[in-house]
Amino acid sequence: MTTRRHFLGAASAAALTAPAILRGAATRSWAEVEKILASGNVKGRLAKDEIPTPALMLDLDLFEANVKKMVAHARATNRALRPHGKTHKCPEIAHYLVKQGAVGACGAKLSEAEVFAAHGVRGLLVTTAAVGKHKIERAVRLAGVAPDTVFCVDNAGNAQDLNDAAAAARRKVWVALDLCVSGRTGVMPGAPAVALAERVAKLPNLQCKGIQAYAGSAAHVKGWEKRRAASLSLMTPAIETRAELNKRGIGTPWLSGGSTGTYNIDSHIDGITELQPGSFLFMDTDYNVIGGKETGEVYTDFGNALTILATVVSRPTDAHVIIDSGFKAMATDRPFLPVPKDPELKFSFGGDEHGKLVSSGGALKLQVGDRVEIIAPHCDPTVNLYDRLYCTRGHAVEAVWSIAARGMSQ
Ligand SMILES: Cc1ncc(COP(=O)(O)O)c(C=O)c1O
């Protein structure tokens, strides 16, 4: 079992180089801070302890190192990289990733992709199908704004609807066959997928890009070898389907899939041409516990760049303090608690607006007004709770990025 101390020691070593408790009174008035924030020009003008809490924080050094590592891996293994935007929901990050070598961005939902497109992001892949009259209309409109956008389809009726709407708009729309490799959406691999591909090939206003196959149930399998076996077994039917389509001259060799947990597995499976991981950007505690290829039971391939900055608002006893961050400030759907960056502290939820901290060792040093950072337990739904991402280097706030696609779940 991964002990908390073991996890903190290995996974958060880099994060711990910055002070975990931010003491000292803010020097500027709130009115001044508000003005700086409204101006959007924060570099050199704002410190970490001036940010109103709870706040979502991005450690730029760790984030950039995460991106560099994934980009280098994709390049070395000759795979395209289209990181999933469902993790960050932030156009600045999507643009940064493209600058670093990504071919574009995935959007989990149409509305997320609409936001990215409106902010000039191209190379979009919408990883869930647009279903129903209005969504189809919006998909075709999105293709008008960003013509290289790829939409997933997994049934003939939906493909026909998309084709008809595209024809009415005198447009061609890119589609990918979403394959069901992991018990969620998609057409089943093999004969059903081939039949669908043949139907799509006959629809004049659709262009088939290839296959999307996301093996979500392999991503968090604990232990690298077990995860490798899971991914291989789930992806094999997709690889076989792709080979069959190529044999019949339908579609293209393109096959997109993979996750943070399987990036260094899927990149060695022949036939997977593109990786679409998301969480590696931020790295949450949910992922830390799955185990790494060389690092045993703690997954340290990527650093914990995303934290929640909280303030101690009460010290009812000498044994515990209460912070201003609870369920509404950090999301987790797993049976473990958020982990403070300071290894001396232990967190437990204290309701919607509050969390409780105790010392795991000696006396509790925290006082009312002190600030602490908690590592994001599950990054995607945590990001979805915030409008802004405060990007820091050391103690300085270097940028504030808008989580513009927050709440875009349609
Ligand atoms: C379709 C799809 N692709 C890729 C990902 C990225 O996975 P991860 O954040 O685990 O890297 C997800 C995550 O849920 C997904 O749903």
The ligand as a MOL file (V3000), in Angstrom:
LIG
                    3D

  0  0  0     0  0            999 V3000
M  V30 BEGIN CTAB
M  V30 COUNTS 16 16 0 0 0
M  V30 BEGIN ATOM
M  V30 1 C -11.7700 10.5070 -24.4490 0
M  V30 2 C -10.6700 10.8360 -23.4930 0
M  V30 3 N -9.4170 10.9260 -23.9510 0
M  V30 4 C -8.3840 11.2320 -23.1420 0
M  V30 5 C -8.5740 11.4640 -21.7890 0
M  V30 6 C -7.3910 11.8810 -20.9650 0
M  V30 7 O -7.1190 11.0550 -19.9170 0
M  V30 8 P -6.1430 11.4780 -18.7310 0
M  V30 9 O -6.6490 12.7480 -18.1350 0
M  V30 10 O -6.2890 10.3450 -17.8290 0
M  V30 11 O -4.8170 11.6610 -19.3170 0
M  V30 12 C -9.8650 11.3480 -21.2560 0
M  V30 13 C -10.0910 11.5170 -19.8100 0
M  V30 14 O -11.0960 11.2130 -19.2390 0
M  V30 15 C -10.9430 11.0320 -22.1300 0
M  V30 16 O -12.2000 10.9370 -21.6800 0
M  V30 END ATOM
M  V30 BEGIN BOND
M  V30 1 1 1 2
M  V30 2 1 2 3
M  V30 3 2 2 15
M  V30 4 2 3 4
M  V30 5 1 4 5
M  V30 6 1 5 6
M  V30 7 2 5 12
M  V30 8 1 6 7
M  V30 9 1 7 8
M  V30 10 2 8 9
M  V30 11 1 8 10
M  V30 12 1 8 11
M  V30 13 1 12 13
M  V30 14 1 12 15
M  V30 15 2 13 14
M  V30 16 1 15 16
M  V30 END BOND
M  V30 END CTAB
M  END
